[in-house]
């Protein structure tokens, strides 16, 4: 499977020159709900592996580990399975004049 990273030319040049992909602070991303969506999906996936009697303990574990979430910084890099997706271009490439990296 190919993964694509939508970005602008300057970032692409940095990736090629330095051999690095930098992570972006989730608090500065264009969709503030992305991290909450991830946490909710993670909870769903964990619950599928648990007996329902263990749900309260799981919720307590999530609550304890996320109690300072609003104060913490989290970082991510975004990739897509789609080679040419207009929605990805509009979200992740500056001024929609970017490039796609196949990783």
N, C-alpha and C positions, 0 to 999 in steps of 0.2 A: 504494500500500500504506500502510495506517495502522500506526503503531507506538504501543505503549502503555507507560507508565511507571507501575509500581505503587509507591505510596508512601502516607504518611499525610497527614492534612489540613494539619498545620503545614508540611510540606515543600511541599505543593501551593500553599499560600498564598505561600510564599517564591518558588516558581517563577513564579507569576503576578505578584506584586508586583515582583520584581527582574528578571524575564525571564531567569533563570539556572537551569540544572540543574547541581548540584554533583556532582563525581565522588567516589567513595568509595574509601578505601584498601583494596586487595585483601587485605591482611593482616588486615583486620578483618571481612571478609565471612563469612557463615555457612558457606560451603563452601570450605575451604582448598585444595581440589583444582581450583577453577575455572581458575586461571592455568595450572597444569600441563596441564590438559585443552586449553586454548587453544594452548599451545606445541606439544603433540603434534599437534593438528589442523593447525597451521601447517606443521609439518614434513611431514606427509602431503601437504598441498597443494603445497608446494614440490617434493617428490620427484616428483610427477606431471608437473612441468614439466622435470625434469632427466633426462639420460641416466644410467643406473645407475652408470657409471664416475665420475660427479661426486658420488655420495652421500657418500663419505668427506670430501670438501672441504666439503660442506654441513654435515655433522655437526661438523666442526672449527670452522666459522664459528659455528654455534649454540653450541657449547661455549665458545668464546672470548667471545662476547657475553653469555652467561648465567652466566659464572663467578662473578660477584658478585651473582647474582640474589637470594640469601637476605638480602643486606644492603640491597637497593634497595627502594624503595617504588614501587608501580604503582597507578594509579587507573583506575576505570571507572564507567560508568553503565549500568544494566541496562534493556533494553527488551524488549518481547514483541510478536509478531504477533497474540497472542490477547487479545481484549477482556476476557474474564472467565474467568480461569484460577485455580482454587482453589490450585494449587501456588504460583503467583506471589504470590497474596495472603498465603499463610502465610509465604513467605520474605521479602517486601519491604515489607509494610505492617505498621506497628506494631499489635499486638493485633488484627490482621485487620479493623480499622475504618479503612479508607483510602479512597483515591480513585484513579481511573484518569485519566491525561492522554493525550489523543490528540495526537500530534505529526505 
